[in-house]
């Protein structure tokens, strides 16, 4: 029998393509050896964060510290040779190299000796944390300007002995030519990249806090990051795509919480059209129910005139929002949200509104732009203002860059290394079954519906402007933001209207989806994991969105250990509810570790006082044996590559594919 017939025509076609990359037995064999070595390495560390909400200082501190991983490595390596104070100082240097180097230059008597000792310690730490990685991967994380120097330092330090003089000479030369500070910065960046190999952001980067744009810049600079879209992320994705409704929502939220820095400073979007319109049309109009939330020192920075303008702007954009939402609901009966049509339920003579069959007195009935006969029609001025603002969102270069990144690195859910990551919920009905939706002309539930939802969300940004597909995609993004039982909203309704206009707080309720009750049951968690193809003792749902009420004794670990809630609690607005500043999660080769964080005292205190975020760490699940790369999703892909290369070797040896030694 001809040995070439061992391979199918499809296999031979693939192997000939593969042979272009590995043209000889030696080339294929060398790659097999490299991949086998990779497969035997310990699993790299994953870091999970959620609900950042624009709190850039706290986010950057936790990111830089790896939720305490950097300090743990310092303790392991230097616990018996450095004082706690010195370890804290070195940790802060790693977190914030530039400002700490400036402090050292100002305060250190013998700066050259400080540089020498610091470089020694950082190189030792760098070598210590690089053991999980191949030399090639370590080099890939290095600053290209210092790659050769860092590679030499790390491996000369490892060899010791006769190479010690060479090692010391390199450090002396670095200091002598004035490159010590830059080299230290490069080593610090490398250490942070090696301590945490992959970062998962489980939703809600935007809103509430001051500078989500700074958070986005940091994520774009990270080596390995994925994002599961939260409801506040989808809101901004829709605004950047050109949805007038979601532009109005972003502005209404931002004005209410006095959070305009990200819009005006971060993204260069002018609110002048809205301020002019509000001052003209809402002059003399009751805005008592639209007072902007000012907290702490914020309240002292604004005059009464400023506060009045903010209230007018807030009311003006909110009325525009209610009209645009009404248009969407009328356009899409399949959304099943007709009960949210409330402008047409107002009795302007009696100053009441009918909600779900019950009549309530209105706290505010002063609506200069609402026509009772056609309440969801924008006036010409309103239409002009929202069009101008929407164009500004579409034309913000920085915002568009960030939203493209959200689309390229983001998704509604992710299955990774045995874990199911999503922000809100997997919608369920009152009986505990997967909730079925008929949006899009077909009934779907569970994973099938989330796959459809993600595909539709992408149409809002990538389909042709003006097309029906793009318009439906933008409308669907709004449904994801506020729709009944949306997987990332997870509630029956959003009661913005009731909160502004009705005193009866019972109307403000936003009932949670049944998922949040049923997910406490381990069997339900197992069922949901199976829906996404996951089974086994170390599989989990990792969830954001809902703050854990720690001060009431609530645990972030639910469902018999199958569900981990890591709402970051970064936003100061949520911290009174949770009692702490939320949770992050670490998953390394040995265990899962949940970390609870106290509120961040601020960047200045961290740099000048080594004031780290106080946290408590709990290892809640330990691996039976140390996990190897071969047991990860990446390892499965690498093993497939090994199998293909082994088949190529066989093809070379049998003559089914010919080697090319000239390639």
C-alpha positions as CSV (number, residue, x, y, z in Angstrom):
1,X,0.0,0.0,0.0
2,X,1.2,3.5,-0.8
3,X,2.1,5.1,2.5
4,X,0.9,8.5,1.1
5,X,-2.7,7.2,1.2
6,X,-2.6,7.2,5.0
7,X,-3.7,10.9,4.8
8,X,-7.0,12.1,3.3
9,X,-6.9,14.8,0.6
10,X,-8.0,17.4,3.1
11,X,-5.2,16.4,5.5
12,X,-2.6,16.5,2.8
13,X,-3.8,20.0,1.7
14,X,-3.5,21.2,5.3
15,X,-0.1,19.6,5.9
16,X,1.3,21.2,2.8
17,X,0.2,24.6,4.0
18,X,1.7,23.8,7.4
19,X,4.9,22.8,5.8
20,X,5.4,26.3,4.5
21,X,5.8,27.4,8.1
22,X,7.8,24.3,9.1
23,X,9.6,23.2,5.9
24,X,11.8,20.5,7.5
25,X,11.8,17.7,10.0
26,X,14.1,19.8,12.2
27,X,11.9,22.9,12.1
28,X,8.8,20.9,13.0
29,X,10.6,19.0,15.7
30,X,12.0,22.1,17.3
31,X,8.5,23.6,17.5
32,X,7.1,20.4,19.0
33,X,9.8,20.5,21.7
34,X,9.0,24.2,22.4
35,X,5.2,23.6,22.6
36,X,5.7,20.5,24.9
37,X,7.8,22.7,27.3
38,X,5.0,25.3,27.3
39,X,2.4,22.7,28.1
40,X,4.3,21.6,31.2
41,X,4.5,25.1,32.7
42,X,2.2,26.0,35.6
43,X,-1.1,27.7,34.6
44,X,-0.7,31.5,34.5
45,X,-2.6,33.8,36.9
46,X,-5.9,35.3,35.9
47,X,-7.3,38.5,37.5
48,X,-11.0,39.2,37.5
49,X,-12.4,42.7,38.1
50,X,-15.9,44.1,37.6
51,X,-18.1,47.3,38.0
52,X,-15.2,49.8,37.8
53,X,-17.7,52.6,37.0
54,X,-15.0,55.2,36.0
55,X,-13.2,55.1,39.3
56,X,-9.8,55.3,37.6
57,X,-7.6,55.8,40.7
58,X,-8.9,52.8,42.6
59,X,-9.0,50.7,39.4
60,X,-5.3,51.5,38.5
61,X,-4.2,50.8,42.1
62,X,-5.8,47.3,42.1
63,X,-4.6,46.6,38.6
64,X,-1.0,47.6,39.5
65,X,-1.1,45.6,42.7
66,X,-2.7,42.5,41.0
67,X,-5.2,42.5,43.9
68,X,-2.3,41.8,46.3
69,X,-0.4,39.4,44.1
70,X,2.6,41.7,43.9
71,X,2.9,41.9,47.7
72,X,2.5,38.2,48.0
73,X,5.4,37.6,45.7
74,X,7.5,40.1,47.6
75,X,6.6,38.3,50.9
76,X,7.6,34.9,49.4
77,X,10.9,36.2,48.1
78,X,12.0,38.8,50.6
79,X,10.0,38.0,53.7
80,X,13.1,37.0,55.7
81,X,15.6,39.5,54.2
82,X,13.7,42.8,54.0
83,X,11.7,44.7,56.6
84,X,8.0,45.2,56.1
85,X,8.5,48.9,55.5
86,X,11.1,48.2,52.8
87,X,8.8,45.7,51.1
88,X,5.9,48.2,51.2
89,X,8.2,50.8,49.6
90,X,9.3,48.4,46.9
91,X,5.7,47.5,46.2
92,X,4.6,51.1,45.8
93,X,7.6,51.6,43.4
94,X,6.3,48.8,41.3
95,X,2.7,50.2,41.3
96,X,3.8,53.8,40.6
97,X,7.4,53.9,39.3
98,X,7.5,57.4,37.9
99,X,6.3,59.4,41.0
100,X,8.2,57.1,43.4
101,X,11.4,57.7,41.4
102,X,10.9,61.4,41.6
103,X,10.5,61.1,45.4
104,X,13.6,59.0,45.7
105,X,15.6,61.6,43.6
106,X,14.5,64.3,46.0
107,X,14.8,62.5,49.3
108,X,17.7,60.0,49.0
109,X,21.2,61.0,50.0
110,X,23.1,58.4,48.1
111,X,20.9,58.0,45.0
112,X,23.4,55.9,43.1
113,X,23.5,53.3,45.8
114,X,19.7,53.4,46.1
115,X,19.5,52.7,42.3
116,X,21.9,49.8,42.6
117,X,20.1,48.1,45.5
118,X,16.7,48.7,43.9
119,X,17.7,47.2,40.5
120,X,19.1,44.2,42.3
121,X,15.9,43.6,44.2
122,X,13.7,44.2,41.2
123,X,15.7,41.9,39.0
124,X,15.5,39.2,41.7
125,X,11.7,39.6,41.9
126,X,11.4,39.6,38.1
127,X,13.4,36.4,37.8
128,X,11.2,34.9,40.6
129,X,7.9,35.7,38.9
130,X,9.1,34.7,35.4
131,X,9.3,31.0,36.3
132,X,5.8,30.4,35.0
133,X,6.7,31.7,31.6
134,X,9.0,30.8,28.7
135,X,11.9,33.1,28.0
136,X,10.2,34.0,24.7
137,X,7.1,35.2,26.5
138,X,9.1,37.1,29.1
139,X,10.9,38.9,26.3
140,X,7.6,39.7,24.6
141,X,6.5,41.7,27.7
142,X,9.7,43.7,27.8
143,X,10.0,47.3,26.8
144,X,11.6,47.0,23.3
145,X,14.1,49.8,24.1
146,X,15.4,47.7,27.1
147,X,14.7,44.1,26.0
148,X,18.3,43.1,25.5
149,X,19.5,44.7,28.8
150,X,16.6,43.2,30.8
151,X,17.1,39.7,29.3
152,X,20.8,39.8,30.2
153,X,20.2,41.0,33.7
154,X,17.5,38.4,34.5
155,X,19.6,35.5,33.2
156,X,23.0,36.7,34.4
157,X,21.5,37.0,37.9
158,X,20.2,33.4,37.6
159,X,23.6,32.1,36.5
160,X,25.7,33.8,39.2
161,X,29.2,32.5,39.8
162,X,31.7,33.7,37.2
163,X,29.0,35.9,35.5
164,X,28.5,38.0,38.6
165,X,31.1,40.6,37.6
166,X,29.4,41.0,34.2
167,X,26.0,41.4,35.9
168,X,27.4,44.1,38.3
169,X,29.1,45.9,35.4
170,X,25.8,46.2,33.5
171,X,24.1,47.7,36.5
172,X,27.0,50.1,37.1
173,X,27.0,51.2,33.5
174,X,23.2,51.8,33.6
175,X,23.6,54.1,36.6
176,X,26.7,55.8,35.2
177,X,25.0,56.8,31.9
178,X,21.9,58.1,33.7
179,X,19.5,55.3,32.5
180,X,18.7,53.8,36.0
181,X,15.3,55.4,36.3
182,X,14.1,54.3,32.9
183,X,15.4,50.8,33.4
184,X,13.6,50.6,36.8
185,X,10.4,51.7,35.1
186,X,10.8,49.0,32.5
187,X,11.4,46.3,35.1
188,X,8.4,47.4,37.1
189,X,6.2,47.2,34.0
190,X,7.6,43.7,33.3
191,X,6.9,42.5,36.8
192,X,3.3,43.6,36.7
193,X,2.8,41.8,33.3
194,X,4.3,38.6,34.7
195,X,2.5,38.5,38.0
196,X,-0.9,38.6,36.3
197,X,-1.0,37.1,32.8
198,X,-4.6,37.7,31.9
199,X,-7.2,40.3,33.0
200,X,-10.9,39.7,32.8
201,X,-13.2,42.8,33.1
202,X,-16.7,41.5,33.9
203,X,-18.6,44.6,32.8
204,X,-19.4,48.2,33.7
205,X,-16.4,50.3,32.9
206,X,-18.5,53.4,32.4
207,X,-20.6,55.8,34.4
208,X,-20.8,57.1,38.0
209,X,-17.0,57.7,38.5
210,X,-15.1,60.5,37.0
211,X,-12.8,59.2,34.2
212,X,-13.8,56.0,32.5
213,X,-11.7,57.2,29.6
214,X,-8.5,56.8,31.7
215,X,-9.6,53.2,32.6
216,X,-10.1,52.5,28.9
217,X,-6.6,53.8,28.1
218,X,-5.2,51.5,30.7
219,X,-7.0,48.5,29.4
220,X,-5.8,49.2,25.8
221,X,-2.3,49.2,27.2
222,X,-2.7,45.8,28.9
223,X,-1.2,42.7,27.4
224,X,-4.0,40.2,27.7
225,X,-7.5,41.5,28.5
226,X,-11.0,40.5,27.7
227,X,-14.3,42.3,28.6
228,X,-17.8,41.1,29.2
229,X,-20.1,44.0,28.3
230,X,-22.0,45.5,31.2
231,X,-25.2,47.5,30.9
232,X,-23.3,50.8,31.3
233,X,-20.8,49.7,28.6
234,X,-23.6,48.9,26.2
235,X,-25.1,52.3,26.9
236,X,-21.9,54.0,25.7
237,X,-21.5,51.6,22.8
238,X,-25.0,52.6,21.6
239,X,-24.3,56.3,22.1
240,X,-21.0,56.1,20.1
241,X,-22.9,54.1,17.4
242,X,-25.3,57.0,16.9
243,X,-28.3,56.1,18.9
244,X,-30.0,59.4,19.9
245,X,-31.8,57.6,22.7
246,X,-28.6,56.3,24.3
247,X,-26.9,59.6,23.8
248,X,-29.7,61.2,25.8
249,X,-29.4,58.4,28.4
250,X,-25.7,58.9,28.8
251,X,-26.2,62.7,29.3
252,X,-29.1,62.3,31.6
253,X,-27.1,60.0,33.9
254,X,-24.0,62.0,33.7
255,X,-25.7,65.3,34.5
256,X,-27.7,63.8,37.4
257,X,-24.5,62.5,39.1
258,X,-22.5,65.6,38.2
259,X,-20.1,63.4,36.2
260,X,-19.3,65.4,33.1
261,X,-15.5,65.3,33.2
262,X,-15.4,62.1,31.1
263,X,-17.7,63.7,28.5
264,X,-16.2,67.2,28.2
265,X,-12.5,66.6,29.3
266,X,-12.1,62.9,28.4
267,X,-13.9,62.8,25.1
268,X,-14.0,66.5,24.1
269,X,-17.8,66.6,23.7
270,X,-19.4,70.0,24.1
271,X,-22.6,70.3,25.9
272,X,-23.1,73.9,24.8
273,X,-26.1,73.1,22.5
274,X,-27.9,71.5,25.4
275,X,-27.1,74.3,27.9
276,X,-28.4,77.0,25.5
277,X,-31.6,75.1,24.7
278,X,-32.2,74.4,28.4
279,X,-31.7,78.0,29.5
280,X,-34.0,79.2,26.8
281,X,-36.8,76.7,26.9
282,X,-36.8,75.7,30.6
283,X,-36.3,79.2,31.9
284,X,-38.9,79.8,34.6
285,X,-39.9,76.1,34.5
286,X,-40.1,74.0,37.7
287,X,-36.9,71.9,38.1
288,X,-37.2,71.0,41.7
289,X,-37.3,67.3,40.9
290,X,-34.2,67.5,38.8
291,X,-31.6,68.8,41.3
292,X,-28.2,67.4,40.4
293,X,-26.5,65.1,43.0
294,X,-23.6,67.0,44.6
295,X,-21.6,65.2,47.3
296,X,-18.7,66.3,49.6
297,X,-16.6,69.1,48.3
298,X,-18.5,69.2,45.0
299,X,-21.4,71.1,46.6
300,X,-19.1,74.0,47.5
301,X,-17.7,74.4,44.0
302,X,-21.0,75.5,42.3
303,X,-23.0,78.7,42.5
304,X,-26.8,78.7,42.6
305,X,-26.7,79.7,39.0
306,X,-24.6,76.7,38.1
307,X,-27.0,74.4,40.0
308,X,-30.0,75.9,38.3
309,X,-28.4,75.4,34.8
310,X,-27.6,71.8,35.6
311,X,-31.2,71.1,36.8
312,X,-32.5,72.7,33.6
313,X,-30.2,70.7,31.4
314,X,-31.0,67.5,33.3
315,X,-34.8,68.0,32.9
316,X,-34.5,69.0,29.3
317,X,-32.5,65.9,28.3
318,X,-34.6,63.6,30.4
319,X,-37.8,64.7,28.6
320,X,-36.1,64.2,25.3
321,X,-35.1,60.7,26.6
322,X,-38.6,59.8,27.6
323,X,-39.9,60.8,24.1
324,X,-37.2,58.8,22.3
325,X,-37.7,55.7,24.5
326,X,-41.4,55.9,23.7
327,X,-40.7,56.0,20.0
328,X,-38.6,52.8,20.4
329,X,-41.3,51.0,22.4
330,X,-44.0,51.9,19.8
331,X,-41.6,50.8,17.0
332,X,-40.9,47.4,18.6
333,X,-43.9,45.8,20.2
334,X,-41.8,42.6,20.4
335,X,-39.9,44.3,23.2
336,X,-43.0,43.9,25.3
337,X,-42.6,47.2,27.1
338,X,-45.8,49.0,26.4
339,X,-46.4,49.5,30.1
340,X,-43.3,51.9,30.0
341,X,-45.3,54.3,27.8
342,X,-46.2,56.9,30.5
343,X,-46.1,60.4,28.8
344,X,-49.5,59.5,27.2
345,X,-50.9,58.4,30.6
346,X,-50.7,61.9,32.1
347,X,-53.8,63.8,32.8
348,X,-52.6,67.4,32.5
349,X,-55.7,68.9,34.0
350,X,-55.7,66.7,37.1
351,X,-51.9,66.6,37.3
352,X,-51.9,62.8,37.7
353,X,-50.5,59.8,35.8
354,X,-51.8,56.3,35.5
355,X,-49.2,53.6,36.0
356,X,-50.3,50.0,35.6
357,X,-53.9,50.9,36.2
358,X,-53.4,53.0,39.3
359,X,-53.5,56.8,39.4
360,X,-50.8,58.9,41.2
361,X,-50.4,62.6,41.7
362,X,-47.5,64.1,39.8
363,X,-44.7,65.9,41.7
364,X,-43.9,67.8,38.5
365,X,-46.2,68.6,35.5
366,X,-44.3,71.5,34.0
367,X,-43.4,70.1,30.6
368,X,-43.0,72.9,28.1
369,X,-42.1,70.7,25.1
370,X,-44.7,67.9,25.5
371,X,-47.8,68.0,23.3
372,X,-50.5,66.0,25.1
373,X,-52.0,65.1,21.8
374,X,-48.7,63.7,20.5
375,X,-46.4,63.3,23.6
376,X,-43.6,61.3,22.0
377,X,-42.9,63.7,19.2
378,X,-39.8,65.8,19.6
379,X,-40.1,69.5,19.0
380,X,-37.9,71.0,16.2
381,X,-35.6,72.5,18.7
382,X,-35.3,69.2,20.7
383,X,-34.6,67.3,17.5
384,X,-31.9,69.8,16.5
385,X,-30.2,69.6,19.9
386,X,-30.1,65.8,20.2
387,X,-28.8,65.5,16.6
388,X,-26.0,67.9,17.4
389,X,-25.1,66.0,20.5
390,X,-25.2,62.6,18.7
391,X,-22.9,63.9,16.0
392,X,-20.5,65.0,18.7
393,X,-20.5,61.4,20.1
394,X,-19.9,60.0,16.7
395,X,-17.1,62.4,15.9
396,X,-15.2,62.0,19.1
397,X,-12.0,60.3,17.9
398,X,-11.0,59.1,21.4
399,X,-14.5,57.8,22.2
400,X,-14.6,55.9,18.9
401,X,-11.2,54.4,19.5
402,X,-12.4,53.2,22.9
403,X,-15.7,51.8,21.6
404,X,-13.9,49.9,18.8
405,X,-11.7,48.3,21.5
406,X,-14.8,47.4,23.5
407,X,-16.2,45.7,20.5
408,X,-13.0,43.9,19.5
409,X,-12.1,42.7,23.0
410,X,-15.6,42.4,24.4
411,X,-18.6,40.1,24.3
412,X,-21.8,39.4,26.2
413,X,-20.3,36.3,27.9
414,X,-17.1,34.3,27.8
415,X,-16.2,30.7,28.5
416,X,-12.6,30.5,29.6
417,X,-10.6,27.9,31.5
418,X,-13.7,26.2,33.0
419,X,-15.5,29.4,34.0
420,X,-18.5,31.2,32.6
421,X,-18.1,35.0,32.8
422,X,-21.0,37.4,32.3
423,X,-22.1,40.7,33.8
424,X,-25.8,40.4,34.6
425,X,-27.8,37.2,34.4
426,X,-28.9,34.3,32.4
427,X,-32.6,35.2,32.3
428,X,-35.0,32.7,33.9
429,X,-38.7,32.6,34.4
430,X,-40.6,32.3,37.7
431,X,-40.6,28.5,37.5
432,X,-36.8,28.4,37.2
433,X,-36.6,27.6,33.5
434,X,-34.6,29.5,30.9
435,X,-36.6,32.5,29.9
436,X,-37.6,32.5,26.2
437,X,-37.5,35.7,24.1
438,X,-39.1,36.2,20.7
439,X,-37.1,39.2,19.7
440,X,-35.8,38.8,16.1
441,X,-38.6,36.7,14.9
442,X,-37.6,33.4,16.5
443,X,-38.0,32.1,20.1
444,X,-34.6,31.7,21.8
445,X,-33.3,31.2,25.4
446,X,-30.1,30.7,27.3
447,X,-26.9,30.5,25.2
448,X,-28.7,30.7,21.9
449,X,-30.4,34.0,22.9
450,X,-27.1,35.5,24.2
451,X,-25.4,34.5,20.9
452,X,-28.2,36.2,19.0
453,X,-28.0,39.3,21.3
454,X,-24.3,39.7,20.8
455,X,-24.5,39.4,17.0
456,X,-27.3,42.0,17.0
457,X,-25.4,44.4,19.3
458,X,-22.5,44.3,16.8
459,X,-24.8,45.4,13.9
460,X,-25.3,48.7,15.7
461,X,-21.7,49.6,15.2
462,X,-20.5,47.7,12.1
463,X,-23.5,47.7,9.7
464,X,-23.9,50.4,7.1
465,X,-25.2,53.8,8.5
466,X,-28.8,54.3,7.6
467,X,-29.5,50.6,7.1
468,X,-32.4,48.9,8.8
469,X,-30.0,46.4,10.3
470,X,-27.9,49.1,12.0
471,X,-31.1,50.9,13.2
472,X,-32.4,47.7,14.7
473,X,-29.0,47.0,16.3
474,X,-29.1,50.5,18.0
475,X,-32.7,49.9,19.2
476,X,-31.6,46.5,20.5
477,X,-28.7,48.0,22.4
478,X,-31.3,50.2,24.2
479,X,-33.3,47.1,25.0
480,X,-30.1,45.5,26.4
481,X,-29.7,48.6,28.6
482,X,-33.2,48.9,29.9
483,X,-35.4,46.1,28.4
484,X,-37.5,43.8,30.5
485,X,-35.3,40.9,31.7
486,X,-32.4,41.9,29.5
487,X,-29.4,39.6,30.3
488,X,-27.3,42.6,31.3
489,X,-30.0,44.6,33.0
490,X,-31.7,41.7,34.7
491,X,-34.8,43.6,36.0
492,X,-38.4,43.8,35.1
493,X,-38.4,47.6,34.4
494,X,-36.4,50.8,34.8
495,X,-38.4,53.3,36.8
496,X,-36.7,56.5,36.0
497,X,-40.0,58.2,35.3
498,X,-41.5,57.2,38.6
499,X,-38.5,58.3,40.6
500,X,-38.7,61.8,39.1
501,X,-42.4,62.3,39.2
502,X,-44.1,60.1,41.8
503,X,-43.7,60.3,45.5
504,X,-44.9,56.8,46.3
505,X,-41.7,54.8,46.5
506,X,-43.5,51.5,45.9
507,X,-43.6,52.6,42.3
508,X,-39.8,52.9,42.2
509,X,-39.3,49.1,42.6
510,X,-37.3,47.4,39.8
511,X,-37.9,43.7,40.5
512,X,-34.9,41.5,39.7
513,X,-35.1,38.6,37.3
514,X,-35.7,35.1,38.9
515,X,-32.1,34.2,38.1
516,X,-31.0,36.1,41.2
517,X,-33.1,33.8,43.4
518,X,-32.5,30.5,41.6
519,X,-28.7,31.0,41.3
520,X,-28.4,30.4,45.0
521,X,-29.2,26.7,44.3
522,X,-26.0,24.6,43.3
523,X,-28.1,22.5,41.0
524,X,-29.3,25.5,39.0
525,X,-25.7,26.7,38.7
526,X,-24.7,23.3,37.4
527,X,-27.6,23.5,34.9
528,X,-26.5,26.9,33.7
529,X,-22.9,25.8,33.3
530,X,-23.9,22.8,31.2
531,X,-25.9,25.2,29.0
532,X,-22.6,26.7,28.1
533,X,-20.7,23.4,27.8
534,X,-19.0,23.4,31.2
535,X,-18.9,20.5,33.7
536,X,-16.5,19.6,36.5
537,X,-15.5,20.4,40.0
538,X,-13.6,23.6,39.2
539,X,-16.2,25.2,36.9
540,X,-17.8,28.4,38.1
541,X,-20.1,31.2,37.1
542,X,-18.3,34.5,37.6
543,X,-20.7,37.4,37.8
544,X,-20.7,41.1,38.2
545,X,-23.5,43.7,38.3
546,X,-25.1,43.3,41.8
547,X,-23.3,44.6,44.9
548,X,-22.7,42.1,47.6
549,X,-24.1,43.4,50.9
550,X,-21.2,42.5,53.0
551,X,-22.3,44.6,56.0
552,X,-25.5,42.5,56.1
553,X,-23.5,39.2,56.2
554,X,-23.9,38.4,52.5
555,X,-21.1,36.3,50.9
556,X,-19.8,36.7,47.4
557,X,-19.5,32.9,47.1
558,X,-23.0,31.5,46.3
559,X,-24.6,28.4,44.8
560,X,-22.5,26.0,46.9
561,X,-19.3,27.6,45.6
562,X,-20.3,27.4,41.9
563,X,-21.2,31.1,41.7
564,X,-18.8,34.0,42.5
565,X,-20.1,37.5,42.5
566,X,-17.3,40.1,42.1
567,X,-19.1,43.4,41.7
568,X,-16.1,45.6,42.3
569,X,-17.9,48.2,44.4
570,X,-15.4,50.8,43.0
571,X,-18.1,53.4,42.7
572,X,-18.4,55.5,45.9
573,X,-22.2,55.7,45.3
574,X,-22.5,51.9,45.8
575,X,-20.2,51.6,48.8
576,X,-22.8,52.5,51.5
577,X,-24.9,49.6,50.1
578,X,-22.1,47.0,50.2
579,X,-20.2,48.2,53.2
580,X,-16.8,47.7,51.4
581,X,-15.3,48.6,48.0
582,X,-16.2,45.3,46.5
583,X,-14.4,42.1,45.4
584,X,-11.9,40.9,42.9
585,X,-10.8,37.4,42.1
586,X,-7.5,35.7,41.5
587,X,-7.3,32.2,39.8
588,X,-3.7,30.8,39.7
589,X,-2.2,27.3,39.3
590,X,-2.9,26.4,42.9
591,X,-6.2,28.0,44.0
592,X,-9.0,30.5,43.6
593,X,-8.7,33.5,45.9
594,X,-11.4,36.1,46.6
595,X,-10.2,39.5,47.7
596,X,-12.4,42.0,49.5
597,X,-11.3,45.7,49.3
598,X,-11.7,48.7,51.5
599,X,-12.2,52.1,49.9
600,X,-9.1,53.6,48.3
601,X,-7.5,56.5,50.2
602,X,-6.2,58.1,47.0
603,X,-3.2,58.0,44.7
604,X,-1.3,60.7,46.7
605,X,-1.5,58.7,49.9
606,X,-0.5,55.6,48.1
607,X,2.6,57.2,46.7
608,X,3.7,59.3,49.6
609,X,2.6,57.1,52.5
610,X,2.7,53.6,50.9
611,X,-1.0,53.6,51.9
612,X,-2.2,50.4,50.1
613,X,-5.8,49.5,49.7
614,X,-6.6,47.4,52.8
615,X,-8.0,44.0,51.7
616,X,-8.8,40.6,53.1
617,X,-8.0,37.5,51.1
618,X,-9.7,34.1,51.3
619,X,-8.6,31.0,49.4
620,X,-11.9,29.2,48.9
621,X,-11.0,26.5,46.4
622,X,-7.6,24.6,46.1
623,X,-6.5,22.5,43.2
624,X,-5.8,18.8,43.9
625,X,-2.5,19.2,42.1
626,X,-0.9,22.2,40.6
627,X,-2.6,23.1,37.3
628,X,-0.4,23.0,34.2
629,X,-0.8,24.9,30.9
630,X,-1.9,21.6,29.3
631,X,-5.1,21.8,31.4
632,X,-6.2,25.2,30.1
633,X,-8.0,26.3,27.0
634,X,-4.8,27.6,25.6
635,X,-3.2,24.3,26.4
636,X,-5.8,22.4,24.4
637,X,-5.0,24.6,21.4
638,X,-1.3,24.1,21.8
639,X,-1.8,20.3,22.1
640,X,-3.8,20.4,18.8
641,X,-0.9,22.2,17.3
642,X,1.5,19.5,18.6
643,X,-0.7,16.8,17.1
644,X,-0.7,18.5,13.8
645,X,3.0,18.9,13.8
646,X,3.4,15.2,14.7
647,X,1.3,14.4,11.7
648,X,3.5,16.6,9.6
649,X,6.6,14.7,10.8
650,X,4.9,11.5,9.8
651,X,4.1,13.0,6.4
652,X,7.8,14.0,6.0
653,X,9.1,10.6,7.0
654,X,6.7,8.7,4.7
655,X,7.2,11.1,1.8
656,X,3.6,12.2,1.6
657,X,5.0,15.7,2.0
658,X,8.4,16.7,0.8
659,X,10.8,18.7,2.9
660,X,12.1,22.1,1.6
661,X,15.6,22.8,2.9
662,X,15.9,26.0,0.9
663,X,12.9,27.7,2.6
